[in-house]
């Protein structure tokens, strides 16, 4: 629900305290009055601390990692209600006047008038993990050229763009990919060769303004002889000079253009052992933390090797495509824990309607905030989604009770990311709840299961019962496996049926076979 009072507003963007439309008081005096209905938003961001009338607190306002001094004060005025204001320090006053120069010029020429909505500029205040420290996003007329859309508008645009390129995907598949990237900027696409996995990602990125030509899309074919990360990240040559790898080149570009998304596609990423060449990079991605209101990571390589500090910016998204055959390597649980594994095996050869579509959908340059997730730890999401998180956790506990007997049960990381996926989905109800949870069972749980032990077979049977409500025995197995259409979690039930049949045929099964 959108909260809106005077020139302040707030919607469901994670961490947002409030959005202030720029007015004369902001650009000339560096000060703004906070409406009474927004006081509790700031107090919540300050761990519940309330400022008494006539008192003030120094606050830090962080813009692009740099701190600026300001004051949050409760003015002692002769009115019944409190008057809360934010007053900027001199450095921030100067920055705001320069950043919002078009608003300043408008007010100079049109004193005491209301700025038209189409040229209005905004300041967004976001909470951080520290009281009295807020992260600011300055939405200027320059930055507004990067389109901001709702999640539903984003998915509709991506789906329509891909459809006009002559590729057929269900809209739910586009939604799933979008939610997976929003949940965690590392996704694996698996499936048989020729289903368009690589082109799906190319068109997905291109629809959002990320192309090879502008450096926002980088395709890296993985080579079978990779045994470490030097081909991706870089190395010192014989002269002692550091040669940047394709990944570090993209990381540096992304850091210099934080408003735009950057996509890295590792094509056929399991032609080499992923743990050999990508493990250290995955560990760096897991080091993400909020610092001064910004998401940062450890360095991808030692500073003394590169000669500079390079981490993984929050506007970089890694997608790997994989084919599972005798020429490729399996994934470890370390890798599977850190990704949503999306399977593309469906091929509809007799569907020509999308090929007959002659319409044109232009790509758009989006702001990274359209696709970036706002949650890092479960506590970030718990307050506003506690009932949903408790329900999901209870369902996962039932699944874990089944998985424990083969040591395949999931930990906190997987629990958190499943919760984030479904919270992002529920924000605009992109998928029905059962469909969203079904995707997460399929993508975060089932890839972990493989083996020839009879206990694996028993686990598959119990998971099948969890997904469908139907019990399996050796006598009724084929009859029950055919009854999936009315299942609670249809997609996972069908995959489990495949895995059960594989075990019956050869006393070994895996998600990947």
C-alpha positions as CSV (number, residue, x, y, z in Angstrom):
1,X,0.0,0.0,0.0
2,X,1.3,3.5,-1.0
3,X,1.6,6.0,1.8
4,X,1.3,9.6,0.6
5,X,1.2,12.9,2.5
6,X,1.8,16.3,0.8
7,X,5.2,16.0,-1.0
8,X,6.2,12.8,0.8
9,X,5.4,9.2,-0.3
10,X,6.4,5.6,0.5
11,X,5.6,2.4,-1.3
12,X,6.8,-1.2,-0.7
13,X,10.4,-0.8,-1.8
14,X,12.5,-2.8,0.8
15,X,14.2,-0.4,3.3
16,X,12.5,2.8,2.0
17,X,11.7,5.2,4.8
18,X,10.2,7.9,2.5
19,X,10.5,9.7,-0.8
20,X,10.5,13.5,-0.7
21,X,9.6,15.5,-3.8
22,X,12.3,18.3,-4.2
23,X,11.0,21.8,-3.3
24,X,12.4,25.3,-2.8
25,X,13.2,24.6,0.9
26,X,15.4,21.6,-0.1
27,X,17.4,23.3,-2.8
28,X,17.7,26.7,-1.2
29,X,17.9,26.0,2.5
30,X,18.8,22.3,2.7
31,X,15.9,21.6,5.0
32,X,12.6,19.7,4.9
33,X,9.7,19.2,7.2
34,X,8.6,15.6,7.7
35,X,4.8,15.1,7.8
36,X,3.4,13.7,11.1
37,X,2.4,10.4,9.4
38,X,6.0,9.8,8.4
39,X,7.5,10.3,11.9
40,X,7.1,6.7,12.8
41,X,9.0,5.6,9.6
42,X,12.1,7.5,10.8
43,X,11.7,6.4,14.4
44,X,11.5,2.7,13.3
45,X,14.7,3.3,11.2
46,X,16.3,4.6,14.5
47,X,15.6,1.4,16.4
48,X,12.5,3.0,17.9
49,X,14.2,6.0,19.4
50,X,12.0,9.1,19.6
51,X,13.3,12.7,19.6
52,X,11.7,14.8,22.2
53,X,10.4,18.3,21.4
54,X,13.2,20.9,21.3
55,X,15.9,18.2,20.9
56,X,17.9,17.1,17.9
57,X,20.2,14.2,16.9
58,X,23.1,14.3,14.5
59,X,22.5,11.9,11.6
60,X,24.7,10.5,8.7
61,X,23.3,10.7,5.2
62,X,25.2,8.4,2.8
63,X,25.3,9.1,-0.9
64,X,27.3,6.7,-3.1
65,X,29.3,5.6,-0.1
66,X,30.2,9.1,1.1
67,X,28.9,10.4,4.5
68,X,27.3,13.8,4.9
69,X,26.4,15.5,8.2
70,X,22.8,16.4,8.9
71,X,20.4,16.9,11.9
72,X,17.1,15.4,12.7
73,X,15.3,17.7,15.1
74,X,11.9,18.1,16.7
75,X,11.3,21.8,16.6
76,X,9.7,23.4,19.7
77,X,6.8,25.2,18.1
78,X,3.6,26.4,19.7
79,X,1.5,23.7,18.1
80,X,0.0,20.6,19.5
81,X,1.8,18.0,17.3
82,X,5.5,17.5,16.9
83,X,7.4,19.1,14.1
84,X,10.2,16.9,12.8
85,X,12.7,18.3,10.3
86,X,15.9,17.2,8.6
87,X,18.5,19.9,8.1
88,X,21.5,19.3,5.8
89,X,25.1,20.3,6.6
90,X,26.9,22.8,4.2
91,X,28.6,20.1,2.1
92,X,25.3,18.3,1.4
93,X,23.4,21.6,0.8
94,X,25.9,22.4,-2.0
95,X,25.7,18.9,-3.4
96,X,21.9,18.9,-3.4
97,X,21.7,22.4,-5.1
98,X,24.1,21.1,-7.8
99,X,22.4,17.7,-8.3
100,X,18.9,19.2,-8.5
101,X,20.0,22.2,-10.7
102,X,16.9,21.9,-13.0
103,X,14.6,22.2,-10.0
104,X,16.6,25.1,-8.6
105,X,16.4,26.9,-11.9
106,X,12.6,26.3,-12.1
107,X,12.0,27.7,-8.6
108,X,14.2,30.7,-9.3
109,X,12.1,31.5,-12.4
110,X,8.8,30.5,-10.8
111,X,8.9,31.4,-7.1
112,X,6.3,29.9,-4.8
113,X,4.9,27.7,-7.6
114,X,4.5,24.0,-7.6
115,X,6.8,22.1,-9.8
116,X,5.0,20.0,-12.6
117,X,5.1,16.3,-11.9
118,X,6.7,15.5,-15.3
119,X,9.9,17.4,-14.2
120,X,9.8,16.8,-10.5
121,X,12.9,15.4,-8.8
122,X,13.1,13.3,-5.6
123,X,15.2,12.3,-2.6
124,X,14.7,8.8,-1.3
125,X,15.7,8.0,2.3
126,X,16.6,4.3,3.1
127,X,17.2,2.8,6.5
128,X,20.6,1.2,7.2
129,X,21.6,-1.2,10.0
130,X,22.6,1.7,12.2
131,X,20.2,4.2,13.9
132,X,20.5,7.7,12.7
133,X,22.3,6.7,9.5
134,X,20.2,6.8,6.2
135,X,21.2,6.0,2.7
136,X,20.0,8.6,0.2
137,X,19.2,8.1,-3.5
138,X,19.0,11.3,-5.5
139,X,16.4,10.9,-8.4
140,X,17.4,13.7,-10.7
141,X,15.9,14.4,-14.1
142,X,19.2,13.0,-15.5
143,X,18.8,9.7,-13.6
144,X,15.1,9.5,-14.5
145,X,16.1,8.9,-18.1
146,X,16.7,5.4,-16.8
147,X,13.2,3.9,-16.7
148,X,11.7,2.8,-13.4
149,X,8.9,0.2,-13.7
150,X,6.9,-2.0,-11.3
151,X,7.9,-5.7,-11.2
152,X,4.7,-6.6,-13.2
153,X,5.5,-3.9,-15.9
154,X,9.1,-5.2,-16.0
155,X,8.0,-8.8,-16.6
156,X,5.4,-7.8,-19.2
157,X,8.1,-5.8,-21.1
158,X,10.7,-8.6,-21.0
159,X,8.2,-11.2,-22.1
160,X,6.9,-9.2,-25.0
161,X,10.4,-8.2,-26.1
162,X,11.6,-11.9,-26.2
163,X,8.4,-12.9,-27.9
164,X,9.1,-10.5,-30.8
165,X,12.5,-12.0,-31.3
166,X,11.1,-15.3,-32.5
167,X,11.6,-17.3,-29.2
168,X,8.9,-19.1,-27.4
169,X,8.8,-19.1,-23.6
170,X,5.9,-19.2,-21.2
171,X,5.4,-16.0,-19.3
172,X,5.8,-17.9,-16.0
173,X,9.3,-18.8,-17.2
174,X,10.2,-15.2,-17.6
175,X,8.7,-14.4,-14.2
176,X,10.7,-17.2,-12.6
177,X,14.0,-15.9,-14.1
178,X,13.2,-12.4,-13.0
179,X,12.4,-13.4,-9.4
180,X,15.4,-15.7,-9.3
181,X,17.8,-12.9,-10.3
182,X,16.1,-10.5,-7.9
183,X,16.5,-13.0,-5.1
184,X,20.2,-13.7,-5.7
185,X,22.4,-12.3,-8.6
186,X,23.5,-15.9,-9.5
187,X,21.3,-18.2,-11.6
188,X,22.0,-21.5,-13.4
189,X,20.0,-22.4,-16.5
190,X,20.1,-26.2,-17.2
191,X,18.6,-28.3,-19.9
192,X,19.2,-30.1,-23.2
193,X,21.2,-28.4,-25.9
194,X,19.3,-26.3,-28.3
195,X,16.5,-25.0,-26.1
196,X,17.7,-21.4,-26.3
197,X,19.2,-20.9,-22.9
198,X,21.9,-18.6,-24.1
199,X,19.5,-16.5,-26.3
200,X,17.0,-16.3,-23.5
201,X,19.6,-14.5,-21.3
202,X,20.8,-12.4,-24.2
203,X,17.2,-11.1,-25.0
204,X,16.4,-10.8,-21.3
205,X,19.4,-8.5,-20.8
206,X,18.9,-6.6,-24.1
207,X,15.3,-5.9,-23.3
208,X,16.6,-3.9,-20.3
209,X,19.1,-2.0,-22.3
210,X,22.1,-4.2,-21.6
211,X,24.0,-5.1,-24.8
212,X,27.5,-6.3,-25.8
213,X,27.9,-2.9,-27.6
214,X,27.4,-0.8,-24.4
215,X,29.4,-3.2,-22.2
216,X,26.4,-4.1,-20.0
217,X,26.2,-7.7,-21.4
218,X,29.3,-10.0,-21.5
219,X,29.2,-13.5,-22.8
220,X,32.1,-15.7,-21.7
221,X,32.4,-19.2,-23.2
222,X,33.9,-21.5,-20.6
223,X,36.9,-23.6,-21.7
224,X,37.4,-27.2,-20.6
225,X,41.0,-26.5,-19.5
226,X,40.2,-23.9,-16.9
227,X,41.7,-24.9,-13.6
228,X,41.6,-21.6,-11.7
229,X,40.0,-18.2,-11.9
230,X,42.8,-16.4,-13.8
231,X,41.0,-16.6,-17.2
232,X,38.0,-14.9,-15.7
233,X,39.5,-12.4,-13.2
234,X,43.0,-11.7,-14.6
235,X,46.7,-12.5,-14.1
236,X,50.2,-11.0,-14.0
237,X,52.0,-11.4,-17.3
238,X,55.7,-12.1,-17.7
239,X,56.4,-8.4,-17.4
240,X,54.7,-8.2,-14.1
241,X,51.7,-6.2,-15.5
242,X,48.2,-7.2,-14.4
243,X,46.0,-8.2,-17.3
244,X,42.3,-7.8,-16.5
245,X,40.0,-10.7,-17.1
246,X,36.6,-10.3,-18.7
247,X,34.8,-10.5,-15.4
248,X,37.0,-7.8,-13.7
249,X,36.5,-5.5,-16.7
250,X,32.7,-5.8,-16.2
251,X,33.0,-5.3,-12.5
252,X,34.9,-2.1,-12.9
253,X,32.4,-0.8,-15.5
254,X,29.5,-1.6,-13.3
255,X,31.1,0.2,-10.3
256,X,31.4,3.3,-12.4
257,X,27.8,3.1,-13.5
258,X,25.9,2.0,-10.4
259,X,22.4,2.9,-11.8
260,X,22.6,0.4,-14.6
261,X,22.5,-3.4,-14.5
262,X,25.3,-5.5,-15.9
263,X,24.9,-9.1,-17.0
264,X,27.7,-11.8,-17.2
265,X,26.8,-15.0,-19.0
266,X,29.1,-18.0,-18.4
267,X,28.2,-20.2,-21.4
268,X,28.4,-24.0,-20.8
269,X,29.9,-23.2,-17.4
270,X,30.3,-26.9,-16.4
271,X,32.6,-27.8,-19.3
272,X,35.3,-27.2,-16.6
273,X,34.9,-28.0,-12.9
274,X,33.1,-24.9,-11.5
275,X,34.7,-25.3,-8.1
276,X,38.2,-25.0,-9.7
277,X,37.7,-21.7,-11.6
278,X,34.6,-20.0,-9.9
279,X,34.7,-21.1,-6.2
280,X,36.6,-18.1,-4.9
281,X,34.4,-15.7,-6.8
282,X,31.3,-17.4,-5.3
283,X,32.8,-16.9,-1.8
284,X,33.3,-13.2,-2.5
285,X,29.6,-12.9,-3.6
286,X,28.7,-14.5,-0.3
287,X,30.6,-11.8,1.6
288,X,28.0,-9.2,0.7
289,X,27.1,-6.9,3.5
290,X,25.6,-3.5,4.1
291,X,28.2,-0.8,4.7
292,X,27.3,2.9,5.0
293,X,24.0,2.0,3.4
294,X,25.5,0.3,0.4
295,X,25.9,-3.4,-0.5
296,X,29.6,-4.2,-0.7
297,X,31.8,-7.4,-0.9
298,X,35.3,-8.5,-0.2
299,X,37.8,-7.9,-3.0
300,X,37.8,-10.5,-5.9
301,X,41.6,-10.5,-6.0
302,X,44.2,-9.2,-3.5
303,X,44.9,-5.5,-3.9
304,X,48.6,-6.1,-4.2
305,X,48.0,-8.3,-7.2
306,X,45.6,-6.1,-9.1
307,X,46.9,-2.7,-7.9
308,X,43.4,-1.6,-6.9
309,X,40.3,-2.7,-4.9
310,X,37.7,-4.4,-7.0
311,X,34.6,-6.1,-5.4
312,X,31.3,-7.3,-6.8
313,X,28.9,-4.3,-7.2
314,X,25.2,-4.8,-6.5
315,X,24.4,-4.1,-10.2
316,X,26.2,-7.3,-11.5
317,X,24.2,-10.4,-12.3
318,X,25.9,-13.8,-13.1
319,X,24.0,-16.4,-15.2
320,X,25.5,-19.8,-16.1
321,X,24.1,-22.1,-18.8
322,X,24.8,-25.8,-18.4
323,X,24.3,-29.0,-20.5
324,X,24.4,-32.3,-18.6
325,X,26.0,-35.0,-20.6
326,X,29.1,-37.2,-20.6
327,X,31.4,-34.2,-21.5
328,X,30.4,-32.1,-18.5
329,X,31.0,-32.0,-14.7
330,X,28.4,-32.2,-12.0
331,X,27.9,-29.4,-9.4
332,X,28.9,-29.5,-5.7
333,X,26.4,-28.5,-3.1
334,X,28.4,-25.4,-2.5
335,X,27.5,-24.2,-5.9
336,X,23.9,-25.4,-5.8
337,X,23.3,-23.7,-2.4
338,X,24.2,-20.4,-4.0
339,X,22.0,-20.4,-7.1
340,X,18.5,-20.9,-8.4
341,X,18.8,-23.8,-10.9
342,X,16.2,-23.3,-13.6
343,X,15.6,-26.1,-16.0
344,X,14.7,-25.5,-19.7
345,X,13.8,-28.8,-21.3
346,X,10.4,-28.0,-22.8
347,X,10.4,-27.9,-26.6
348,X,7.2,-27.1,-28.5
349,X,8.2,-27.6,-32.2
350,X,4.7,-27.1,-33.6
351,X,4.0,-23.7,-32.1
352,X,4.3,-21.0,-34.8
353,X,2.2,-18.2,-33.4
354,X,5.1,-16.4,-31.9
355,X,7.0,-16.6,-35.3
356,X,4.1,-14.9,-37.0
357,X,4.2,-11.9,-34.6
358,X,5.4,-8.9,-36.6
359,X,5.1,-6.3,-33.8
360,X,8.2,-4.5,-32.5
361,X,9.1,-3.9,-28.9
362,X,11.9,-1.5,-28.3
363,X,14.4,-2.2,-25.4
364,X,14.5,0.3,-22.5
365,X,17.3,1.4,-20.3
366,X,16.3,0.6,-16.8
367,X,17.5,1.7,-13.4
368,X,19.2,-1.1,-11.5
369,X,16.8,-0.6,-8.6
370,X,14.1,-2.3,-10.9
371,X,15.8,-5.7,-10.6
372,X,18.0,-5.5,-7.5
373,X,16.7,-7.2,-4.5
374,X,16.5,-5.3,-1.2
375,X,17.0,-8.2,1.3
376,X,20.3,-9.7,2.4
377,X,19.4,-11.3,5.7
378,X,16.1,-12.7,6.9
379,X,15.8,-10.0,9.6
380,X,15.7,-7.4,6.7
381,X,12.3,-8.9,5.6
382,X,10.9,-10.3,8.8
383,X,9.1,-7.4,10.3
384,X,6.7,-6.8,7.4
385,X,6.5,-10.5,6.3
386,X,6.6,-12.5,9.6
387,X,3.5,-14.6,8.9
388,X,4.6,-15.6,5.4
389,X,8.2,-16.4,6.6
390,X,6.9,-18.6,9.4
391,X,4.6,-20.5,7.0
392,X,7.4,-21.0,4.5
393,X,9.8,-22.1,7.3
394,X,7.3,-24.6,8.6
395,X,6.9,-26.1,5.1
396,X,10.7,-26.3,4.7
397,X,11.0,-28.1,8.1
398,X,8.7,-30.8,6.8
399,X,11.0,-31.1,3.7
400,X,14.1,-31.1,5.9
401,X,12.7,-34.0,8.0
402,X,12.6,-36.0,4.8
403,X,16.0,-35.0,3.5
404,X,17.9,-35.4,6.7
405,X,18.2,-39.2,6.3
406,X,20.4,-38.8,3.2
407,X,22.2,-35.7,4.5
408,X,20.6,-33.4,1.8
409,X,18.7,-31.1,4.2
410,X,19.0,-27.4,3.6
411,X,20.4,-24.7,5.8
412,X,19.7,-21.1,6.6
413,X,21.0,-19.6,3.3
414,X,18.5,-21.7,1.3
415,X,15.7,-21.0,3.7
416,X,16.3,-17.2,3.5
417,X,16.5,-17.2,-0.3
418,X,13.3,-19.2,-0.7
419,X,11.6,-16.7,1.6
420,X,13.0,-13.7,-0.4
421,X,11.8,-15.2,-3.7
422,X,8.3,-15.6,-2.5
423,X,8.2,-12.2,-0.8
424,X,9.2,-10.5,-4.0
425,X,6.6,-12.6,-5.8
426,X,3.9,-11.7,-3.4
427,X,4.6,-8.0,-3.6
428,X,2.7,-7.8,-6.9
429,X,1.3,-11.4,-7.0
430,X,3.2,-12.4,-10.2
431,X,2.6,-16.1,-9.5
432,X,0.2,-17.9,-7.3
433,X,1.8,-18.8,-4.0
434,X,1.8,-22.6,-4.7
435,X,3.4,-22.0,-8.1
436,X,6.1,-19.8,-6.5
437,X,6.9,-22.3,-3.8
438,X,6.8,-25.1,-6.3
439,X,9.5,-23.3,-8.3
440,X,11.7,-23.1,-5.2
441,X,11.3,-26.8,-4.3
442,X,12.3,-27.6,-7.9
443,X,15.2,-25.1,-8.1
444,X,16.7,-25.2,-4.5
445,X,15.8,-28.6,-3.2
446,X,15.6,-31.2,-5.9
447,X,19.1,-30.5,-7.5
448,X,20.7,-31.7,-4.3
449,X,19.3,-35.2,-4.5
450,X,21.2,-38.0,-6.2
451,X,22.5,-41.5,-5.4
452,X,22.1,-45.3,-5.6
453,X,21.3,-45.9,-1.9
454,X,17.7,-47.2,-1.4
455,X,17.3,-44.4,1.2
456,X,17.4,-41.9,-1.8
457,X,14.5,-43.8,-3.4
458,X,12.5,-43.6,-0.1
459,X,13.2,-39.8,0.2
460,X,11.9,-39.3,-3.4
461,X,8.8,-41.2,-2.6
462,X,8.1,-39.1,0.6
463,X,8.8,-35.8,-1.3
464,X,6.4,-37.0,-3.9
465,X,3.8,-37.5,-1.3
466,X,4.5,-34.1,0.2
467,X,4.0,-32.5,-3.2
468,X,0.9,-34.4,-4.2
469,X,-0.7,-35.9,-1.1
470,X,-0.6,-39.4,-2.8
471,X,1.3,-42.3,-1.2
472,X,3.5,-44.5,-3.3
473,X,4.2,-48.2,-2.9
474,X,5.9,-50.7,-5.2
475,X,2.5,-52.0,-6.2
476,X,0.9,-48.7,-7.3
477,X,3.9,-46.7,-8.4
478,X,3.1,-46.1,-12.1
479,X,-0.6,-45.4,-11.4
480,X,0.3,-42.8,-8.8
481,X,3.0,-41.1,-10.9
482,X,0.4,-40.4,-13.6
483,X,-1.8,-38.5,-11.1
484,X,0.0,-35.2,-10.9
485,X,-2.2,-32.6,-12.6
486,X,-4.1,-31.9,-9.4
487,X,-1.0,-31.8,-7.2
488,X,-0.2,-29.0,-4.9
489,X,3.3,-28.6,-6.4
490,X,2.9,-29.9,-9.9
491,X,6.2,-29.1,-11.4
492,X,8.2,-30.6,-8.6
493,X,5.9,-33.7,-8.6
494,X,6.6,-34.3,-12.3
495,X,10.4,-34.0,-11.8
496,X,10.2,-36.4,-8.8
497,X,8.3,-38.8,-10.9
498,X,11.1,-38.7,-13.5
499,X,13.7,-39.3,-10.8
500,X,11.8,-42.2,-9.3
501,X,11.5,-43.9,-12.7
502,X,15.2,-43.5,-13.3
503,X,16.0,-45.2,-10.0
504,X,13.6,-48.1,-10.9
505,X,15.4,-48.5,-14.2
506,X,19.0,-48.4,-13.1
507,X,19.1,-48.2,-9.3
508,X,20.6,-44.7,-9.5
509,X,19.0,-41.3,-9.9
510,X,19.9,-37.6,-10.1
511,X,18.2,-34.3,-10.9
512,X,20.6,-33.9,-13.7
513,X,20.3,-37.1,-15.7
